[in-house]
């Protein structure tokens, strides 16, 4: 028996040596922004087309692994037909990004609704059209019941990303998330980097916020901390703002609120006061600007660098250049996949949860196999 297990361990080691480990050290990027609406339905069908077009060119130039957009695509809050036309306008401007094969992951904002059938226009526009010769504009369908094509999760390389619809749905009221679904995503996560984004700020600045529901907001924020997340992206406020939330004086578990509602909507002015119930969290302001721009996120191993790319002019009548204006970073600890753990996993090879091998069933499919090994190898010998 011992010899047989050693043979299996040798096979696993050979597999390790011959298999590229995606995501552990490879550098990859994504872009985040929000709030591309114009100020009226008559102005470019509810979209700030000039600024969004500039951002499309930036995305194509940077060629990120994905593009995340945290809501308020359009002016919206109108009839079903006009709302659908506005979404189609937004999609048309973004078409070069879709055609380039760069995944576009959007969530709704408070403006992305209609006077009736609130998700009908959204689902009519952001759907798979490949059967009719078009592109796939749909979103992942793994969200909670009633929030399909609205709330979803993305797994990519060494990261889990939650895209959160925080608007009115059958499961919850405005401005907070479906927490049991969020908890379920974190319960089975094996990827070290955790990001999330939704439209509303967690801590109230100017307009309505998750801070209007402090109990639910605190539960969400605690779940981020428990999952090892360090940043929450949002929009709704029309500026860029980076703040750190702390409730225990331990800098190792702080979470940063990063507002990037700077994709073309008219500027909001903030008086520097967080107006909601902060739930015992102290907010430290790091950087604020009212210029248009986007966030470029770069992940290399366990390091994350977030760079604010800012438009060099407020004058929308002239072409803008987007230059790095502010950057910050953090490093997360990885679990080290040791030889002892590797040997224990070999002992459980093809074992089931019922047989006591659940600790190595990282995929959650009930059996220890190559899928679990591939997931775990993303953290092989990465230093803490």
C-alpha positions as CSV (number, residue, x, y, z in Angstrom):
1,X,0.0,0.0,0.0
2,X,2.8,2.4,0.9
3,X,4.6,1.7,-2.4
4,X,1.4,2.3,-4.3
5,X,0.9,5.7,-2.6
6,X,4.5,6.7,-3.3
7,X,3.8,5.8,-7.0
8,X,0.8,8.1,-7.0
9,X,2.8,10.9,-5.4
10,X,5.4,10.5,-8.1
11,X,2.7,10.8,-10.7
12,X,1.3,13.9,-9.1
13,X,4.8,15.5,-8.9
14,X,5.4,14.7,-12.6
15,X,2.1,16.3,-13.4
16,X,3.1,19.4,-11.4
17,X,6.4,19.6,-13.3
18,X,4.8,19.2,-16.7
19,X,1.8,21.4,-16.1
20,X,2.0,25.2,-16.4
21,X,0.6,26.9,-13.3
22,X,-1.7,29.6,-14.5
23,X,-2.4,32.6,-12.3
24,X,0.2,32.2,-9.5
25,X,2.9,34.4,-10.9
26,X,1.5,35.5,-14.2
27,X,0.7,39.2,-14.4
28,X,-2.8,40.0,-15.5
29,X,-5.1,43.1,-15.5
30,X,-8.6,44.3,-15.4
31,X,-10.2,47.8,-15.7
32,X,-13.0,49.2,-13.6
33,X,-15.2,52.3,-14.0
34,X,-18.8,53.3,-13.8
35,X,-21.5,56.0,-14.6
36,X,-21.2,56.7,-18.3
37,X,-24.7,58.3,-18.5
38,X,-25.4,61.7,-20.1
39,X,-27.7,64.2,-18.5
40,X,-30.8,63.7,-20.6
41,X,-32.4,61.2,-22.9
42,X,-32.0,63.6,-25.8
43,X,-28.2,63.8,-25.3
44,X,-26.8,60.9,-27.3
45,X,-29.6,58.6,-26.2
46,X,-28.7,58.8,-22.5
47,X,-25.0,58.0,-22.9
48,X,-21.9,60.3,-22.8
49,X,-20.7,58.9,-26.1
50,X,-17.5,61.0,-26.4
51,X,-16.1,60.0,-23.0
52,X,-17.2,56.4,-23.3
53,X,-15.6,56.2,-26.7
54,X,-12.3,57.5,-25.2
55,X,-12.6,54.8,-22.6
56,X,-13.2,52.1,-25.2
57,X,-10.0,53.2,-26.9
58,X,-8.2,53.0,-23.6
59,X,-9.5,49.4,-23.0
60,X,-8.4,48.3,-26.5
61,X,-4.9,49.8,-25.9
62,X,-4.5,48.3,-22.5
63,X,-6.0,45.0,-23.6
64,X,-7.0,43.8,-20.1
65,X,-8.3,40.4,-19.2
66,X,-11.7,41.9,-18.5
67,X,-13.6,45.1,-18.1
68,X,-15.9,45.7,-15.1
69,X,-18.5,48.4,-15.1
70,X,-20.3,49.3,-11.9
71,X,-23.6,50.6,-13.1
72,X,-25.5,53.6,-14.5
73,X,-24.8,52.9,-18.1
74,X,-27.5,55.2,-19.2
75,X,-30.0,57.9,-18.0
76,X,-32.7,55.3,-17.9
77,X,-35.7,55.5,-15.4
78,X,-38.0,55.8,-18.4
79,X,-40.2,53.7,-20.6
80,X,-39.3,50.2,-21.6
81,X,-38.8,51.1,-25.3
82,X,-36.6,54.1,-24.6
83,X,-34.6,52.3,-22.0
84,X,-33.9,49.5,-24.4
85,X,-32.7,52.0,-27.1
86,X,-30.4,53.6,-24.5
87,X,-28.9,50.2,-23.6
88,X,-28.4,49.5,-27.3
89,X,-26.6,52.8,-27.7
90,X,-24.3,51.9,-24.8
91,X,-23.6,48.5,-26.3
92,X,-23.0,50.0,-29.8
93,X,-20.3,52.3,-28.3
94,X,-18.8,49.3,-26.5
95,X,-18.9,47.1,-29.6
96,X,-15.2,47.2,-30.4
97,X,-14.5,45.8,-26.9
98,X,-16.9,43.0,-27.4
99,X,-15.5,42.3,-30.9
100,X,-11.9,42.2,-29.4
101,X,-13.0,39.3,-27.2
102,X,-12.4,41.3,-24.0
103,X,-15.1,40.2,-21.5
104,X,-17.4,43.0,-20.5
105,X,-19.0,42.4,-17.0
106,X,-21.6,45.0,-16.1
107,X,-24.0,45.5,-13.2
108,X,-27.0,47.8,-13.0
109,X,-27.1,51.2,-11.3
110,X,-30.2,53.0,-10.1
111,X,-30.6,54.7,-13.5
112,X,-30.6,51.4,-15.4
113,X,-34.3,50.8,-14.8
114,X,-37.6,51.5,-16.6
115,X,-41.0,52.5,-15.5
116,X,-42.2,48.9,-15.9
117,X,-40.7,45.4,-16.5
118,X,-37.5,46.6,-14.9
119,X,-35.2,43.9,-16.2
120,X,-36.9,43.3,-19.6
121,X,-34.9,45.9,-21.5
122,X,-31.7,44.8,-19.8
123,X,-32.2,41.1,-20.7
124,X,-33.3,42.1,-24.3
125,X,-30.0,43.8,-24.9
126,X,-27.5,41.9,-22.8
127,X,-28.1,38.4,-24.2
128,X,-26.4,35.8,-26.4
129,X,-27.0,36.7,-30.0
130,X,-24.6,34.2,-31.6
131,X,-27.4,32.0,-32.9
132,X,-28.5,34.9,-35.2
133,X,-24.9,35.8,-36.2
134,X,-24.2,38.4,-33.5
135,X,-22.0,38.3,-30.4
136,X,-22.6,37.0,-26.9
137,X,-23.5,40.0,-24.8
138,X,-24.9,38.0,-21.9
139,X,-23.6,37.8,-18.4
140,X,-22.8,34.7,-16.3
141,X,-26.0,33.0,-15.1
142,X,-24.8,31.8,-11.8
143,X,-26.5,34.4,-9.6
144,X,-29.2,33.8,-6.9
145,X,-32.7,33.0,-8.0
146,X,-34.4,36.1,-9.4
147,X,-31.1,37.8,-10.2
148,X,-29.9,35.8,-13.2
149,X,-28.0,38.0,-15.7
150,X,-27.8,40.6,-12.9
151,X,-25.8,39.2,-10.0
152,X,-23.0,36.7,-10.7
153,X,-19.5,35.5,-9.9
154,X,-16.4,35.3,-12.1
155,X,-13.4,33.1,-11.5
156,X,-10.3,34.0,-13.4
157,X,-6.8,32.8,-12.8
158,X,-6.1,33.4,-9.1
159,X,-9.2,35.6,-8.4
160,X,-12.8,35.4,-7.5
161,X,-14.9,38.4,-8.5
162,X,-18.4,39.1,-7.4
163,X,-20.6,41.3,-9.6
164,X,-23.5,42.5,-7.4
165,X,-26.8,43.9,-8.4
166,X,-27.8,46.2,-5.6
167,X,-31.0,47.6,-7.1
168,X,-34.6,46.4,-6.5
169,X,-35.2,42.7,-7.2
170,X,-37.5,40.1,-5.9
171,X,-35.0,39.2,-3.2
172,X,-34.1,42.5,-1.5
173,X,-34.7,46.2,-1.4
174,X,-32.4,48.9,-2.7
175,X,-28.8,49.3,-1.8
176,X,-27.7,46.0,-0.4
177,X,-26.8,42.5,-1.6
178,X,-28.2,39.0,-1.4
179,X,-26.0,38.0,1.5
180,X,-26.7,34.3,1.6
181,X,-25.6,34.0,-2.0
182,X,-22.4,36.0,-1.3
183,X,-21.7,33.7,1.7
184,X,-22.1,30.7,-0.5
185,X,-19.6,32.0,-3.1
186,X,-17.0,32.6,-0.4
187,X,-17.6,29.3,1.3
188,X,-16.3,27.4,-1.8
189,X,-13.7,29.8,-2.9
190,X,-10.1,28.6,-3.2
191,X,-8.6,31.6,-5.0
192,X,-6.6,34.0,-3.0
193,X,-7.7,37.2,-4.5
194,X,-11.3,38.4,-3.8
195,X,-12.8,41.4,-5.5
196,X,-16.4,42.6,-5.5
197,X,-18.2,45.5,-7.2
198,X,-21.7,47.0,-7.2
199,X,-23.2,50.4,-7.9
200,X,-23.7,51.8,-4.5
201,X,-21.1,53.1,-2.0
202,X,-20.8,51.1,1.2
203,X,-20.3,54.2,3.3
204,X,-22.6,57.1,2.4
205,X,-21.0,60.2,0.8
206,X,-23.6,62.2,-1.1
207,X,-26.5,60.1,-2.4
208,X,-28.2,56.9,-1.3
209,X,-25.8,54.1,-0.2
210,X,-25.5,50.7,1.3
211,X,-24.9,52.8,4.4
212,X,-28.7,53.5,4.5
213,X,-29.0,49.8,5.6
214,X,-26.1,49.6,8.1
215,X,-27.0,46.1,9.5
216,X,-26.9,44.6,6.0
217,X,-23.9,46.6,5.0
218,X,-22.0,45.5,8.0
219,X,-22.8,41.9,7.3
220,X,-21.6,42.3,3.8
221,X,-18.4,44.1,4.9
222,X,-17.6,41.4,7.5
223,X,-18.1,38.7,4.9
224,X,-15.5,40.5,2.7
225,X,-13.1,40.6,5.6
226,X,-13.6,36.9,6.4
227,X,-13.0,36.1,2.8
228,X,-9.7,38.0,2.8
229,X,-10.9,40.7,0.4
230,X,-9.2,44.0,0.5
231,X,-11.2,46.2,-1.9
232,X,-14.8,46.9,-2.9
233,X,-15.4,48.9,-6.2
234,X,-18.5,51.0,-6.7
235,X,-19.9,54.0,-8.6
236,X,-23.0,56.1,-8.1
237,X,-21.0,59.1,-6.9
238,X,-19.5,60.9,-9.9
239,X,-15.9,61.1,-9.0
240,X,-12.9,58.9,-8.0
241,X,-12.4,58.4,-4.3
242,X,-10.2,55.9,-2.4
243,X,-10.9,55.4,1.3
244,X,-9.9,52.8,3.9
245,X,-12.4,51.4,6.4
246,X,-11.0,50.2,9.7
247,X,-12.9,49.1,12.9
248,X,-10.2,47.3,14.9
249,X,-6.9,49.2,14.3
250,X,-5.5,46.1,12.4
251,X,-4.2,47.2,9.0
252,X,-4.0,43.6,7.8
253,X,-7.8,43.2,7.5
254,X,-8.8,46.7,6.3
255,X,-11.1,46.9,3.3
256,X,-10.9,49.8,0.9
257,X,-13.9,51.5,-0.7
258,X,-12.9,52.6,-4.2
259,X,-15.4,54.8,-6.0
260,X,-14.9,55.2,-9.8
261,X,-18.1,56.9,-11.0
262,X,-16.1,58.8,-13.6
263,X,-17.0,57.5,-17.0
264,X,-18.8,60.6,-18.2
265,X,-21.6,61.5,-15.8
266,X,-21.7,65.1,-14.5
267,X,-19.5,65.7,-11.4
268,X,-20.8,65.3,-7.9
269,X,-19.3,67.5,-5.2
270,X,-18.6,66.0,-1.8
271,X,-18.2,68.0,1.4
272,X,-15.8,65.5,3.0
273,X,-18.4,64.1,5.5
274,X,-19.7,60.5,5.5
275,X,-23.4,61.0,6.2
276,X,-24.6,57.6,7.0
277,X,-24.2,55.2,9.9
278,X,-20.7,53.9,9.5
279,X,-21.2,51.0,11.9
280,X,-18.1,51.5,14.0
281,X,-15.8,51.9,11.0
282,X,-13.4,54.8,10.7
283,X,-12.9,56.0,7.2
284,X,-9.5,57.3,6.1
285,X,-9.5,59.3,2.9
286,X,-6.5,58.6,0.6
287,X,-7.3,60.3,-2.7
288,X,-10.1,62.3,-4.3
289,X,-10.6,63.8,-7.7
290,X,-13.5,64.9,-9.9
291,X,-11.8,64.2,-13.2
292,X,-13.0,61.5,-15.6
293,X,-11.0,58.2,-15.7
294,X,-10.8,54.6,-14.8
295,X,-8.9,52.1,-12.5
296,X,-6.3,49.8,-14.0
297,X,-5.8,46.8,-11.6
298,X,-2.7,44.7,-12.1
299,X,-2.3,41.4,-10.3
300,X,1.1,39.6,-10.0
301,X,1.2,36.7,-7.7
302,X,0.0,38.0,-4.3
303,X,0.5,41.7,-5.1
304,X,-2.2,44.0,-6.4
305,X,-1.5,47.4,-7.8
306,X,-4.4,49.8,-8.5
307,X,-3.6,52.8,-10.7
308,X,-6.0,55.7,-11.3
309,X,-5.8,56.7,-14.9
310,X,-7.1,60.2,-15.1
311,X,-8.2,62.3,-18.1
312,X,-5.9,65.3,-18.5
313,X,-8.6,67.8,-19.1
314,X,-12.1,68.7,-18.0
315,X,-12.9,70.1,-21.4
316,X,-15.0,67.5,-23.2
317,X,-14.8,69.4,-26.5
318,X,-11.2,68.3,-27.0
319,X,-9.7,64.8,-27.0
320,X,-8.5,63.6,-23.7
321,X,-5.4,61.7,-22.7
322,X,-5.6,59.2,-19.8
323,X,-2.5,59.3,-17.6
324,X,-1.5,57.6,-14.3
325,X,-2.3,60.1,-11.5
326,X,-2.4,58.0,-8.4
327,X,-1.4,54.4,-7.5
328,X,-1.6,52.2,-4.4
329,X,-1.0,48.6,-3.8
330,X,-1.4,45.8,-1.3
331,X,-0.1,42.3,-0.8
332,X,-2.1,39.3,0.5
333,X,-0.8,36.2,2.2
334,X,-1.0,32.9,0.3
335,X,-1.4,29.5,1.8
336,X,1.7,27.5,1.0
337,X,1.1,24.2,-0.6
338,X,3.7,22.1,1.1
339,X,5.0,18.6,0.3
340,X,3.3,17.2,3.4
341,X,-0.1,18.5,2.1
342,X,0.8,17.2,-1.3
343,X,1.5,13.7,0.1
344,X,-1.8,13.8,2.1
345,X,-3.6,14.8,-1.1
346,X,-2.1,11.8,-2.8
347,X,-3.4,9.5,0.0
348,X,-6.9,10.8,-0.8
349,X,-6.5,10.6,-4.6
350,X,-9.9,9.6,-6.1
351,X,-11.3,9.6,-2.5
352,X,-14.7,11.0,-1.7
353,X,-16.0,13.5,0.8
354,X,-17.7,10.6,2.5
355,X,-14.4,8.8,2.9
356,X,-12.9,11.7,4.8
357,X,-11.2,13.4,1.9
358,X,-13.3,16.6,1.8
359,X,-10.4,18.8,2.8
360,X,-8.9,18.2,-0.6
361,X,-12.1,18.5,-2.6
362,X,-11.4,22.1,-3.6
363,X,-13.8,22.1,-6.5
364,X,-16.7,20.8,-4.4
365,X,-17.6,18.0,-6.8
366,X,-17.4,15.2,-4.2
367,X,-14.2,13.6,-5.3
368,X,-10.5,14.4,-5.2
369,X,-9.2,14.5,-8.8
370,X,-7.1,16.5,-11.3
371,X,-9.5,19.5,-11.0
372,X,-8.7,19.8,-7.3
373,X,-5.0,19.5,-8.0
374,X,-5.2,22.2,-10.7
375,X,-6.9,24.6,-8.3
376,X,-4.5,24.0,-5.5
377,X,-1.4,24.2,-7.7
378,X,-2.1,27.9,-8.3
379,X,-0.6,28.5,-4.9
380,X,2.3,26.0,-5.1
381,X,5.3,27.2,-3.2
382,X,4.2,30.9,-3.3
383,X,5.8,32.5,-0.3
384,X,3.6,34.1,2.4
